[in-house]
Amino acid sequence: DAGVIQSPRHEVTEMGQEVTLRCKPISGHNSLFWYRQTMMRGLELLIYFNNNVPIDDSGMPEDRFSAKMPNASFSTLKIQPSEPRDSAVYFCASSSAIPDTQYFGPGTRLTVL
Amino acid sequence: AQSVTQLGSHVSVSEGALVLLRCNYSSSVPPYLFWYVQYPNQGLQLLLKYTTGATLVKGINGFEAEFKKSETSFHLTKPSAHMSDAAEYFCAVCRSGGGADGLTFGKGTHLIIQP
């Protein structure tokens, strides 16, 4: 079984550029989560979707961040414009129910110069 | 709102010794509790979870944890540490039932295994 797939695995960009992170959840899972991991703040929930509908985006840090889930097999997290403080590892996770086990992707390491 | 406190950002044990990683939680409703492990440059992998029923839960790689409601704790243990257990461990909580949401994580505990 393929797990959660994230792309790219690494992204290096310059301040002010648009960044798009992608996630493909496990087939059949109807809940999708985006987390951010930094040394200072640990793992933080940014937003989650249930049946492709955003349920809670209170963790999204600023209007520069946006997330979409156009269908059950794809989600994006976009940062526009990016800033150095956005540098972090971004994880996508999916689950078949809330609450239940969340399965994490390998993460995207974002570096904003 | 929920919160998780993991005591000790770093824990060092000798190979073969008992592993004890502490986790205390705060939740206004009955919680679901999880332990995840993260190896360097990898995503998080579920070790074990407590939802309902038996309060002592067993997970992968010989780990287990006990849910103690009176102490609001969910400590992770393993009788005998192995070098391959060296990793970052995260305790997490989410609300059970309707209106449930995403996971709230602790800050993590880095487990070091001394040969």
Contacts between the chains, C-beta under 8 A, distances in Angstrom:
chain1	res1	chain2	res2	distance
A	4	B	43	7.6
A	33	B	102	5.2
A	33	B	103	7.6
A	35	B	102	7.9
A	42	B	105	6.1
A	42	B	106	7.5
A	42	B	107	4.8
A	42	B	108	6.3
A	43	B	90	6.6
A	43	B	103	8.0
A	43	B	105	4.1
A	43	B	108	7.7
A	44	B	105	7.9
A	45	B	101	7.8
A	45	B	102	4.1
A	45	B	103	6.6
A	45	B	104	7.3
A	48	B	101	7.2
A	48	B	102	4.8
A	55	B	101	7.5
A	56	B	101	5.8
A	56	B	102	7.0
A	59	B	102	7.9
A	91	B	43	6.1
A	91	B	44	7.1
A	93	B	44	7.8
A	98	B	94	7.7
A	98	B	100	4.8
A	98	B	101	7.1
A	98	B	102	7.9
A	99	B	32	4.6
A	99	B	51	7.7
A	99	B	94	4.5
A	99	B	95	6.6
A	99	B	96	5.9
A	99	B	100	4.3
A	99	B	101	7.9
A	100	B	32	7.8
A	100	B	51	7.9
A	101	B	34	7.4
A	101	B	46	5.4
A	101	B	49	6.1
A	102	B	46	7.9
A	102	B	102	7.9
A	102	B	103	6.2
A	103	B	46	7.6
A	104	B	36	7.7
A	104	B	43	3.9
A	104	B	44	4.3
A	104	B	45	7.4
A	105	B	43	5.5
A	106	B	42	6.2
A	106	B	43	4.7
A	107	B	42	7.8
A	107	B	43	5.4
